[in-house]
Amino acid sequence: MAEVTLFVLYPFPADVDRFNRDYENHLKLLHQEMQIPEQARPYALTRFVEMPPGRPPYYLMFSLPFPSAEALQQAFATPEMQAVAADAARLSSGGAPVILVGVAGA
């Protein structure tokens, strides 16, 4: 079984400050629902910056590895992860987040 990574790309928000506040609460919800210790960060966050060509289409990328595709599917089947996913869609004021799953080295 190959490790897979869940990626969530958030379009540039209508209100960056509000998105940042809402996203902090979203991470708290993730920790609570998935029983992740508060100080643990099994995920990575990447904020994209504006460059001379203009504002990027995405503002934030969340990535979280799973030991296998089956483990990811099992996690998404839980009511807890569905609540986290619904909250991700709610706070994405720039449009629906893009969800991708990748396999490293594929």
Secondary structure as the mmCIF struct_conf table of DSSP 4:
data_model
#
loop_
_struct_conf.conf_type_id
_struct_conf.id
_struct_conf.beg_label_comp_id
_struct_conf.beg_label_asym_id
_struct_conf.beg_label_seq_id
_struct_conf.end_label_comp_id
_struct_conf.end_label_asym_id
_struct_conf.end_label_seq_id
STRN STRN1 VAL A 4 PRO A 11
HELX_LH_PP_P HELX_LH_PP_P1 PHE A 12 PRO A 13
BEND BEND1 ALA A 14 ASP A 15
HELX_RH_AL_P HELX_RH_AL_P1 VAL A 16 GLU A 33
TURN_TY1_P TURN_TY1_P1 MET A 34 GLN A 35
TURN_TY1_P TURN_TY1_P2 GLU A 38 GLN A 39
BEND BEND2 TYR A 43 TYR A 43
STRN STRN2 ALA A 44 ARG A 47
STRN STRN3 MET A 51 MET A 51
TURN_TY1_P TURN_TY1_P3 PRO A 52 PRO A 53
STRN STRN4 GLY A 54 GLY A 54
BEND BEND3 PRO A 57 PRO A 57
STRN STRN5 TYR A 58 PHE A 66
BEND BEND4 PRO A 67 SER A 68
HELX_RH_AL_P HELX_RH_AL_P2 ALA A 69 PHE A 76
TURN_TY1_P TURN_TY1_P4 ALA A 77 ALA A 77
BEND BEND5 THR A 78 THR A 78
HELX_RH_AL_P HELX_RH_AL_P3 PRO A 79 LEU A 91
TURN_TY1_P TURN_TY1_P5 SER A 93 GLY A 94
BEND BEND6 GLY A 95 GLY A 95
HELX_LH_PP_P HELX_LH_PP_P2 ALA A 96 PRO A 97
STRN STRN6 VAL A 98 VAL A 103
TURN_TY1_P TURN_TY1_P6 ALA A 104 GLY A 105
#
